[in-house]
């Protein structure tokens, strides 16, 4: 029996790429009431990856709890999904990925960590979320491209900017650190070294949903 899968997806992962990973009904970033509507439409599995933060009312805890009580499997990751999964894991929502684990462990607590701006038509990201910046800085430091002091200065610069303005050029301009380390980090980014942790976690969530669907057959 085919299990109906609904996934709420936006800037974390291009839809075309998602469709290659998992056959599902893909809907735009979730707002208040959308999880309920998906369950009422017959979804057996709901993947919550992206959701709105400021444009509309965000996904409510009560609606997720109500859907879980209906027996629907709900998997969260990457963005809004990671936040809600960290909060509702004790009640049956399943979280996937590094970002989820950061929130579940208390290492991160602010919604601002996953916030970004995106093209409302194509959902293309227009700014860089802090979770991606943290992962990129950790990689650069581990490879010896920057030292701990420079990594801290770049992160502080990112934190000082309002989330729509967080792009690597703007962050590096705001960073107080100067000299060779910043130049090396800039070259690292230009050479494709930037991590997209939200994309990685979204892919992990789709893989997990595919496994769950197989187990339900």
Secondary structure, 3 states (H helix, E strand, C coil): CCCCEEEECCCCCCHHHHHHHCCCEEECCECCCHHHHHHHCCCCEEEECCECCCCCCCCCHHHHHHHHHCCCEEEEECCHHHHHHHHHHHHCCEEECHHHHHHHHCCCCCHHHCCCCECCCCCCECCCCHHHHHHHHHHHHHCCCCCHHHHHHHHHHHHHCCHHHCCHHHHHHHCCCCCHHHHHHHHHHHCCCCCCHHHHHHHHHHHHHHHHHHHHC
